[in-house]
Amino acid sequence: MIRRAILTTVVLSAAVAAWAQPARFDDVVRNLRNPDPKIRLTSVRLLREARYPEAIIPLAPLVNDPLDPIQLEAIAAELSFFLVRDLPERRKVGLVVEVRNRGAAAEAFELGPLGVWPRPAPSELVTALLNAVDDENARVRMEAIYVAATIPKGLLSLGDEQLLIKALDHYDPVVRTGAAHFAGRAGIKAAVDPLIKLVNDSAADVRYAAMRALGLLREERVVPTLLEQLKFYGKGEGAWSALDALARIAQPSSAAVFTERLADKDPSLRRAAAEGLGRLGDKASVSALETGAGNDPSAMARAAMAFALQKMGRNYVPRLIEFLDDKDRKVVLQVQNYLIELGPPVEKELVPSLQEPDEALRAGVAEVLGEIGGDVSLTALQDLKDRSKVVVDTAQRAVERIKMRPSTTLRAP
């Protein structure tokens, strides 16, 4: 404990040279309650720089601070404790720094499960974030609901569940959208009925998020509604959201729709159709999927067809791995999510790819092994000698992830 306190003091003193003496962790935490807003803000920034997870609970009350700048800094700090890597710096367009219209937390949400450490957030933080969605400041509301949706969570308390249900009926469509994402990713079954109502929301983003959340919740009773929505939209994001949800539910009654949409001119719809056929195990579609996996002009559609064939027992893991060096980060994330869904059964097929010549591919495989791997992956990642610092760092994070996962059972040393 003394050694950790010393390390923390060193980090905090490095974070702000302006202080006359090194700042101790406990002193900084006390100053989170200081009536002077400048001192509270400085303390939040110090804790964020220190990346000390024990600050998560003491910082939670400042998510609801009366001052917007302190709230936003506290919310950003809480998110940083869970992020595996910092978000990319904003790009410059000419001499102007690009503004994040969607917000940093929404960007973090899009990174999926590999973007955050598998460390369940304490209920104090989840409650604070869900309370912050009623803030008067729109930016605070958006960041709060998307951080709540992004961070890993254990079983929600009844109180937090009710706050989430309330957020699904918020006057701000951004909050309703984020709450739908939260419910879907966290698997909150109590949100099903409110989400069904949101399928007909006045805001398009809310409707799309609600449909995708119902798909993640595998709610079979909404299949007729989703089929109606698919027919109504016909194309575009509305149609993709409906078909994506149907593909996740994978009810046999949807097979004909998946088969029809496998030839759609929209690659997003071809992707969702292939995923649905794969999860259904529709053997009649194998020939069409094999053709598409090799010839479809869209990388996302080819990847989906390879995933579908792997789900049906074909050996398409090598083909999926090839996509991990794609220049489109969205395709990489898509394929990593497929490999995570395929789970531990493909672990031994992935491990040899840590020796592939392509750096991006090796790093992408290491990330996935950190999520689904066990003893075999742990040994391979710890023994990895790679010439690329990117791969070495990724492998180290993967090792940490395997050791951190609550469900991981490793052999005694």
C-alpha positions as CSV (number, residue, x, y, z in Angstrom):
1,M,0.0,0.0,0.0
2,I,2.8,2.4,0.9
3,R,4.5,1.7,-2.5
4,R,1.3,2.4,-4.4
5,A,0.8,5.6,-2.5
6,I,4.3,6.7,-3.4
7,L,3.7,5.8,-7.1
8,T,0.4,7.8,-7.0
9,T,2.1,10.8,-5.5
10,V,4.8,10.7,-8.2
11,V,2.1,10.6,-10.9
12,L,0.1,13.4,-9.4
13,S,3.1,15.6,-8.9
14,A,4.1,15.1,-12.5
15,A,0.6,16.0,-13.6
16,V,0.9,19.5,-12.3
17,A,4.2,21.2,-11.7
18,A,2.5,24.4,-10.5
19,W,1.9,22.9,-7.1
20,A,4.5,23.8,-4.5
21,Q,4.6,20.2,-3.1
22,P,3.7,16.8,-4.6
23,A,0.0,16.2,-4.3
24,R,-1.1,13.2,-2.3
25,F,-4.0,11.1,-3.6
26,D,-6.0,11.5,-0.4
27,D,-5.5,15.3,-0.4
28,V,-6.6,15.5,-4.0
29,V,-9.7,13.4,-3.2
30,R,-10.6,15.7,-0.3
31,N,-10.4,18.7,-2.6
32,L,-13.1,17.2,-4.8
33,R,-15.4,18.5,-2.0
34,N,-13.7,21.9,-1.9
35,P,-16.2,24.9,-2.2
36,D,-13.8,26.6,-4.6
37,P,-14.7,25.4,-8.1
38,K,-11.1,26.0,-9.4
39,I,-9.7,23.6,-6.9
40,R,-12.4,21.0,-7.6
41,L,-11.7,21.3,-11.3
42,T,-7.9,21.0,-10.8
43,S,-8.4,17.9,-8.6
44,V,-10.5,16.2,-11.3
45,R,-7.8,16.9,-13.9
46,L,-5.1,15.6,-11.6
47,L,-7.0,12.3,-11.0
48,R,-7.7,12.0,-14.7
49,E,-4.0,12.3,-15.4
50,A,-3.0,9.8,-12.7
51,R,-5.3,7.1,-14.2
52,Y,-5.9,5.8,-10.7
53,P,-8.9,3.4,-10.7
54,E,-9.5,4.0,-7.0
55,A,-10.6,7.5,-8.0
56,I,-13.7,6.2,-9.8
57,I,-16.0,6.3,-6.8
58,P,-14.7,9.6,-5.2
59,L,-15.1,11.3,-8.6
60,A,-18.7,10.1,-9.1
61,P,-20.5,12.9,-7.2
62,L,-18.8,15.5,-9.5
63,V,-20.7,14.0,-12.4
64,N,-23.6,15.9,-10.9
65,D,-21.6,19.0,-9.9
66,P,-23.6,22.3,-10.2
67,L,-21.0,23.7,-12.7
68,D,-21.0,22.4,-16.3
69,P,-17.2,22.5,-16.9
70,I,-16.6,20.4,-13.7
71,Q,-19.3,18.0,-14.7
72,L,-17.9,17.5,-18.2
73,E,-14.4,17.1,-16.9
74,A,-15.6,14.5,-14.3
75,I,-17.5,12.6,-16.9
76,A,-14.5,12.5,-19.3
77,A,-12.3,11.4,-16.4
78,E,-14.6,8.6,-15.5
79,L,-14.6,7.4,-19.1
80,S,-10.8,7.5,-19.2
81,F,-10.5,5.0,-16.4
82,F,-12.2,2.4,-18.5
83,L,-10.8,3.1,-22.0
84,V,-8.1,0.7,-23.1
85,R,-6.5,3.4,-25.2
86,D,-7.1,7.2,-25.5
87,L,-9.5,8.2,-28.3
88,P,-7.7,9.5,-31.4
89,E,-6.8,13.1,-31.4
90,R,-9.2,15.3,-33.3
91,R,-8.2,15.9,-36.9
92,K,-7.2,19.3,-38.3
93,V,-9.1,20.5,-41.3
94,G,-6.9,23.2,-42.7
95,L,-5.9,25.2,-39.5
96,V,-9.1,24.3,-37.7
97,V,-9.4,21.4,-35.2
98,E,-12.3,19.2,-36.1
99,V,-15.2,19.4,-33.6
100,R,-16.6,16.1,-32.3
101,N,-20.3,16.7,-33.1
102,R,-21.2,13.3,-31.6
103,G,-19.1,13.7,-28.5
104,A,-16.1,11.7,-27.2
105,A,-18.3,9.2,-25.3
106,A,-20.4,8.4,-28.4
107,E,-17.1,7.7,-30.3
108,A,-16.0,5.4,-27.4
109,F,-19.3,3.5,-27.6
110,E,-18.7,2.7,-31.2
111,L,-15.4,0.9,-30.3
112,G,-17.4,-1.9,-28.8
113,P,-16.3,-4.3,-26.0
114,L,-12.6,-4.2,-27.0
115,G,-12.5,-0.4,-26.4
116,V,-12.9,-0.7,-22.6
117,W,-11.4,-2.8,-19.9
118,P,-13.6,-5.7,-18.6
119,R,-13.9,-3.9,-15.2
120,P,-17.5,-3.5,-14.0
121,A,-18.3,0.1,-13.1
122,P,-19.4,0.6,-9.4
123,S,-23.1,1.4,-8.9
124,E,-22.2,4.8,-7.6
125,L,-20.9,5.9,-11.0
126,V,-23.7,4.3,-13.0
127,T,-26.3,6.1,-10.8
128,A,-24.5,9.4,-11.1
129,L,-24.4,9.2,-14.9
130,L,-28.0,8.2,-15.2
131,N,-29.0,11.1,-12.9
132,A,-26.9,13.5,-15.1
133,V,-29.1,12.8,-18.1
134,D,-31.6,15.3,-16.6
135,D,-29.0,18.1,-16.6
136,E,-30.0,21.3,-18.3
137,N,-26.8,21.2,-20.4
138,A,-27.3,19.2,-23.6
139,R,-23.6,18.3,-23.8
140,V,-23.6,17.0,-20.2
141,R,-26.7,14.9,-21.0
142,M,-25.1,13.4,-24.2
143,E,-21.8,12.6,-22.6
144,A,-23.4,11.1,-19.5
145,I,-25.7,8.7,-21.3
146,Y,-23.1,7.5,-23.7
147,V,-20.5,7.0,-21.0
148,A,-23.1,5.0,-19.1
149,A,-23.8,3.0,-22.2
150,T,-20.0,2.4,-22.9
151,I,-18.6,1.4,-19.6
152,P,-18.9,-2.3,-18.5
153,K,-21.6,-3.0,-16.0
154,G,-22.6,-5.7,-13.6
155,L,-26.1,-6.4,-12.7
156,L,-28.0,-3.1,-12.5
157,S,-29.7,-2.2,-9.2
158,L,-33.5,-1.8,-9.3
159,G,-33.0,1.9,-8.9
160,D,-30.6,2.2,-11.8
161,E,-32.9,0.1,-13.9
162,Q,-35.7,2.5,-13.2
163,L,-33.5,5.5,-14.1
164,L,-32.7,3.8,-17.4
165,I,-36.4,3.2,-18.1
166,K,-37.0,6.9,-17.3
167,A,-34.2,7.9,-19.7
168,L,-35.9,5.9,-22.5
169,D,-38.8,8.4,-22.2
170,H,-36.6,11.5,-21.9
171,Y,-37.6,14.7,-23.8
172,D,-34.2,14.8,-25.5
173,P,-33.9,12.4,-28.4
174,V,-30.2,12.1,-27.9
175,V,-30.8,10.8,-24.4
176,R,-33.4,8.4,-25.7
177,T,-31.0,7.1,-28.3
178,G,-28.2,6.6,-25.9
179,A,-30.5,4.9,-23.4
180,A,-31.6,2.5,-26.1
181,H,-27.9,1.7,-26.8
182,F,-27.3,1.2,-23.1
183,A,-30.3,-1.2,-22.8
184,G,-29.3,-3.3,-25.8
185,R,-25.6,-3.6,-25.0
186,A,-26.2,-4.3,-21.3
187,G,-29.0,-6.8,-21.9
188,I,-31.6,-5.0,-19.9
189,K,-34.8,-7.1,-20.4
190,A,-36.9,-4.7,-18.4
191,A,-36.4,-2.2,-21.2
192,V,-38.1,-4.3,-23.8
193,D,-41.6,-2.8,-23.6
194,P,-40.3,0.8,-23.6
195,L,-38.0,0.0,-26.6
196,I,-41.0,-1.4,-28.5
197,K,-42.7,1.9,-28.1
198,L,-39.6,3.7,-29.4
199,V,-39.8,1.8,-32.7
200,N,-42.4,4.4,-33.6
201,D,-40.6,7.4,-32.0
202,S,-40.7,10.8,-33.7
203,A,-36.9,10.9,-34.0
204,A,-35.3,8.6,-36.6
205,D,-32.1,8.0,-34.6
206,V,-34.2,6.8,-31.6
207,R,-36.2,4.4,-33.9
208,Y,-33.1,2.9,-35.3
209,A,-31.4,2.5,-31.9
210,A,-34.5,0.9,-30.4
211,M,-34.7,-1.7,-33.2
212,R,-31.0,-2.6,-32.9
213,A,-31.4,-2.8,-29.1
214,L,-34.3,-5.2,-29.4
215,G,-32.2,-7.3,-31.7
216,L,-29.4,-7.4,-29.1
217,L,-32.0,-8.4,-26.5
218,R,-33.1,-11.3,-28.8
219,E,-36.7,-10.3,-28.3
220,E,-38.6,-12.8,-30.5
221,R,-42.1,-11.3,-30.0
222,V,-41.0,-8.1,-32.0
223,V,-40.2,-10.1,-35.1
224,P,-43.5,-9.2,-36.8
225,T,-43.0,-5.5,-36.0
226,L,-39.4,-5.6,-37.3
227,L,-40.6,-7.2,-40.5
228,E,-43.2,-4.5,-40.9
229,Q,-40.5,-1.8,-40.3
230,L,-38.2,-3.5,-42.9
231,K,-41.0,-3.4,-45.5
232,F,-41.9,0.2,-44.6
233,Y,-38.3,1.6,-44.9
234,G,-37.3,-0.7,-47.8
235,K,-33.8,0.8,-47.8
236,G,-31.4,3.0,-45.9
237,E,-30.6,3.0,-42.2
238,G,-34.1,2.2,-41.1
239,A,-34.2,-0.9,-43.2
240,W,-30.7,-1.9,-42.1
241,S,-31.6,-1.4,-38.4
242,A,-34.7,-3.6,-38.8
243,L,-32.8,-6.3,-40.7
244,D,-29.8,-6.2,-38.2
245,A,-32.2,-6.8,-35.4
246,L,-33.9,-9.7,-37.2
247,A,-30.4,-11.1,-37.9
248,R,-29.5,-11.1,-34.2
249,I,-32.8,-12.7,-33.2
250,A,-32.4,-15.2,-36.0
251,Q,-35.9,-16.6,-35.9
252,P,-36.6,-19.3,-38.6
253,S,-39.5,-17.3,-39.9
254,S,-37.1,-14.6,-41.1
255,A,-35.1,-17.0,-43.4
256,A,-36.9,-16.0,-46.6
257,V,-36.3,-12.3,-45.9
258,F,-32.6,-13.0,-45.3
259,T,-32.3,-14.9,-48.5
260,E,-34.0,-12.2,-50.5
261,R,-31.9,-9.4,-49.0
262,L,-28.6,-11.3,-49.6
263,A,-28.8,-10.0,-53.1
264,D,-29.8,-6.4,-52.1
265,K,-27.8,-3.6,-53.8
266,D,-27.1,-2.1,-50.3
267,P,-24.0,-3.7,-48.8
268,S,-25.2,-3.1,-45.3
269,L,-28.4,-5.1,-46.0
270,R,-26.4,-7.8,-47.6
271,R,-24.2,-7.9,-44.5
272,A,-27.2,-8.2,-42.1
273,A,-28.8,-10.8,-44.3
274,A,-25.7,-13.0,-44.3
275,E,-25.4,-12.7,-40.5
276,G,-29.0,-13.8,-40.1
277,L,-28.5,-16.8,-42.4
278,G,-25.3,-17.8,-40.5
279,R,-27.0,-17.6,-37.1
280,L,-29.9,-19.6,-38.4
281,G,-27.5,-22.2,-39.9
282,D,-29.4,-22.0,-43.2
283,K,-27.7,-24.7,-45.3
284,A,-29.7,-23.8,-48.4
285,S,-27.8,-20.5,-48.6
286,V,-24.3,-22.0,-48.5
287,S,-23.7,-21.7,-52.3
288,A,-24.7,-18.1,-52.4
289,L,-22.7,-17.3,-49.4
290,E,-19.6,-19.0,-50.8
291,T,-19.9,-17.0,-54.0
292,G,-20.4,-13.7,-52.1
293,A,-17.6,-14.4,-49.7
294,G,-15.2,-14.4,-52.6
295,N,-16.7,-12.0,-55.0
296,D,-18.9,-9.4,-53.3
297,P,-17.5,-5.9,-54.0
298,S,-18.1,-4.8,-50.4
299,A,-15.5,-5.8,-47.7
300,M,-18.2,-5.7,-45.0
301,A,-20.5,-8.0,-47.0
302,R,-17.7,-10.4,-47.8
303,A,-16.7,-10.5,-44.1
304,A,-20.3,-11.2,-43.1
305,M,-20.6,-14.0,-45.5
306,A,-17.4,-15.6,-44.3
307,F,-18.7,-15.3,-40.7
308,A,-22.0,-17.0,-41.8
309,L,-20.1,-19.9,-43.3
310,Q,-18.0,-20.3,-40.2
311,K,-21.2,-20.4,-38.1
312,M,-22.3,-23.2,-40.4
313,G,-19.2,-25.3,-39.7
314,R,-17.1,-24.3,-42.7
315,N,-13.5,-23.3,-42.0
316,Y,-13.6,-19.6,-42.6
317,V,-11.6,-18.3,-39.7
318,P,-8.5,-17.8,-41.9
319,R,-10.6,-15.7,-44.2
320,L,-12.0,-13.6,-41.4
321,I,-8.4,-13.0,-40.0
322,E,-7.4,-11.6,-43.4
323,F,-9.9,-8.7,-42.8
324,L,-8.0,-7.6,-39.7
325,D,-5.5,-5.7,-41.8
326,D,-8.3,-3.8,-43.7
327,K,-7.6,0.0,-43.9
328,D,-11.3,0.6,-42.8
329,R,-11.3,0.5,-39.1
330,K,-15.1,-0.2,-39.1
331,V,-14.5,-3.5,-41.0
332,V,-11.8,-4.5,-38.5
333,L,-14.2,-3.9,-35.6
334,Q,-16.9,-5.8,-37.4
335,V,-14.7,-8.8,-37.9
336,Q,-13.3,-8.7,-34.3
337,N,-16.9,-8.7,-33.1
338,Y,-17.6,-11.8,-35.3
339,L,-14.6,-13.6,-33.7
340,I,-15.7,-12.6,-30.3
341,E,-19.2,-14.0,-31.0
342,L,-17.6,-17.2,-32.3
343,G,-15.8,-17.3,-29.0
344,P,-13.4,-19.7,-27.3
345,P,-13.9,-22.5,-29.9
346,V,-11.8,-20.5,-32.4
347,E,-9.1,-19.6,-30.0
348,K,-6.6,-22.2,-31.1
349,E,-7.2,-21.2,-34.8
350,L,-6.3,-17.6,-34.0
351,V,-3.1,-18.1,-32.0
352,P,-0.9,-19.1,-34.9
353,S,-1.8,-15.8,-36.6
354,L,0.3,-14.0,-34.0
355,Q,3.2,-14.9,-36.3
356,E,1.6,-13.5,-39.5
357,P,3.8,-11.0,-41.4
358,D,1.3,-8.1,-41.3
359,E,1.5,-6.0,-38.1
360,A,-2.1,-4.8,-38.1
361,L,-3.3,-8.4,-38.4
362,R,-1.1,-9.6,-35.5
363,A,-2.4,-6.7,-33.4
364,G,-6.0,-7.3,-34.3
365,V,-5.7,-11.0,-33.4
366,A,-4.0,-10.2,-30.1
367,E,-6.9,-7.9,-29.2
368,V,-9.5,-10.6,-29.8
369,L,-7.5,-13.2,-27.9
370,G,-7.6,-10.8,-24.9
371,E,-11.3,-11.1,-25.0
372,I,-11.9,-14.8,-25.7
373,G,-8.6,-16.4,-24.9
374,G,-7.6,-18.5,-21.9
375,D,-4.5,-20.5,-21.0
376,V,-3.4,-21.1,-24.5
377,S,-3.7,-17.4,-25.5
378,L,-2.1,-16.2,-22.2
379,T,1.0,-18.3,-22.9
380,A,1.3,-17.3,-26.5
381,L,0.8,-13.6,-25.7
382,Q,3.3,-13.6,-22.8
383,D,5.9,-15.4,-24.9
384,L,5.4,-13.2,-28.0
385,K,8.6,-11.6,-29.2
386,D,7.6,-9.1,-31.8
387,R,9.6,-6.5,-33.7
388,S,6.6,-4.1,-33.6
389,K,6.0,-2.0,-30.5
390,V,2.4,-1.7,-31.5
391,V,2.0,-5.5,-31.4
392,V,4.0,-5.8,-28.2
393,D,1.8,-3.2,-26.5
394,T,-1.4,-4.7,-27.8
395,A,-0.3,-8.2,-26.6
396,Q,0.5,-6.8,-23.1
397,R,-2.9,-5.2,-22.9
398,A,-4.4,-8.5,-24.0
399,V,-2.6,-10.3,-21.2
400,E,-4.0,-7.8,-18.7
401,R,-7.4,-8.3,-20.1
402,I,-7.3,-12.1,-19.8
403,K,-6.2,-11.8,-16.2
404,M,-8.8,-9.2,-15.4
405,R,-11.8,-11.0,-16.8
406,P,-14.1,-12.2,-14.0
407,S,-15.0,-15.4,-15.9
408,T,-11.4,-16.4,-16.7
409,T,-10.1,-19.5,-14.8
410,L,-6.4,-19.9,-15.3
411,R,-4.1,-22.7,-14.1
412,A,-2.1,-22.0,-10.9
413,P,1.5,-21.1,-11.7
